[in-house]
Amino acid sequence: MRTRLMCAAGAFSLLLAAGCGAGAADDGQIRTAAVVSSRAQEVYDEIQALPPAGQRAKAVQLASEEGELTVYTSLTDNVADAVGKAFEKQFPHIKVSMFRGNSETILQRILQESQARKLGADAVESDFLEMSSLDSQQALARYTGPGQALVAPSSRFPDWMADRFNVFLPAWNTDLVKPADVPRSWEALADARYKGRITLEPTDSDWYANVTHYWLTHGKTQAQVDDLWRRIVANSHVTKGHTTIMALLGAGQTPLDSMNYTYITEQARLKGAPVAYRLPDGTNPLPAFPRPNGVGMLRGAQHPAAAWLFYDWMLHEGQKVLVSLHMTPSTKVPGDTSLQGIHLVPFDVKELTDPDTDWDKKYDQQLRGVASAQGGH
């Protein structure tokens, strides 16, 4: 994770350096980028200078004149498609373009376009780490609209806010793993009975970091934690992509995912797959980590009013769209049962953004079986 943050910092440092000390050949591009950024901020300020009750109407007016909105998102295809269609249905004068990719791709694309001074995104909706990276590099503009009051303070960040949570829990095939054999603790994944039965996802370093931190702050020694991870890895094989590992689980090709997002499991279950993350009584005793994922508007947006409107919409009407797709919203939505029976513990924001740690590297070392030889965590 630190690696991704460092890449982000380097890219934006180059951009800032170019803006301050570029030669005459770049003056036109720099001025164009500065004008776009300045104009976007003026629009954001114009909307947010109004009383809260009048901001949405002003944004709709200006966004309808812009007529376009481009969103870069790491939402899965079906969710991104539903969000885009719902927004267009409510605001038919605004044509929505949704570019979907994994969170790392989203971050890299924004950075590359920023360096080229050809930013394509107006708004971004992506994972916690990538949003934090964009925030730290001042790529995002501040939203002070009425939607912020709906989000808990712990889920508000300087220039972005959580609009949803990805909840980390194991998932299992109910035909292959009976209720008595379901893991009832994260430590259980190290049991010999799961030898060869667990699927790990190779980018789940945030899950690895949270479980590690939880163990260390709940009485385990570093040696005990190291031993647990060695045994979990020994029980497992690795497959890329949470949607892919869920498809394999639902098809009965694998019995147990060490961790998947609960909404992916629930969506598969409702389509008829024999999968679960809750016990038959509707509960799950494991500590579940809710990772905040969020929405932001770009400082250099070509369509800033539409970006502001999308941000505000995601914290209002968009929440209902997420709930309809069995995702966990960041605000209180009637009918939301995504956290029912789940034992939530805080997601460790501080540890994952600590510049002195690199959980990507540590997790990769664990998967390669060499973490213990390199000095622990």
Stockholm file with secondary structure:
# STOCKHOLM 1.0

chainA/1-377         MRTRLMCAAGAFSLLLAAGCGAGAADDGQIRTAAVVSSRAQEVYDEIQALPPAGQRAKAVQLASEEGELTVYTSLTDNVADAVGKAFEKQFPHIKVSMFRGNSETILQRILQESQARKLGADAVESDFLEMSSLDSQQALARYTGPGQALVAPSSRFPDWMADRFNVFLPAWNTDLVKPADVPRSWEALADARYKGRITLEPTDSDWYANVTHYWLTHGKTQAQVDDLWRRIVANSHVTKGHTTIMALLGAGQTPLDSMNYTYITEQARLKGAPVAYRLPDGTNPLPAFPRPNGVGMLRGAQHPAAAWLFYDWMLHEGQKVLVSLHMTPSTKVPGDTSLQGIHLVPFDVKELTDPDTDWDKKYDQQLRGVASAQGGH
#=GR chainA/1-377 SS CHHHHHHHHHHHHHHHHHHHHCCGGGHHHHHHHHHHHHHHHHHHHHHHTSCHHHHHHHHHHHHHHHCEEEEEECSCHHHHHHHHHHHHHHSTTSEEEEEECCHHHHHHHHHHHHHTTCCCCSEEEECHHHHHHHHHTTCEECCCSGGGGGSCGGGEETTEEEEEEEEEEEEEETTTSCGGGSCCSSGGGGSGGGTTTEEECTTTHHHHHHHHHHHHTTTCCHHHHHHHHHHHHHTEEECSCHHHHHHHHHTTSCSEEEEEEHHHHHHHHHTTCSEESSCTTSCEEEEEEEEEEEEEEETTCSSHHHHHHHHHHHTTHHHHHHHHTTCEESSCCTTCCTTTTEEECCCCHHHHTCTTCCHHHHHHHHHTTCTGGGTCC
#=GC SS_cons         CHHHHHHHHHHHHHHHHHHHHCCGGGHHHHHHHHHHHHHHHHHHHHHHTSCHHHHHHHHHHHHHHHCEEEEEECSCHHHHHHHHHHHHHHSTTSEEEEEECCHHHHHHHHHHHHHTTCCCCSEEEECHHHHHHHHHTTCEECCCSGGGGGSCGGGEETTEEEEEEEEEEEEEETTTSCGGGSCCSSGGGGSGGGTTTEEECTTTHHHHHHHHHHHHTTTCCHHHHHHHHHHHHHTEEECSCHHHHHHHHHTTSCSEEEEEEHHHHHHHHHTTCSEESSCTTSCEEEEEEEEEEEEEEETTCSSHHHHHHHHHHHTTHHHHHHHHTTCEESSCCTTCCTTTTEEECCCCHHHHTCTTCCHHHHHHHHHTTCTGGGTCC
//
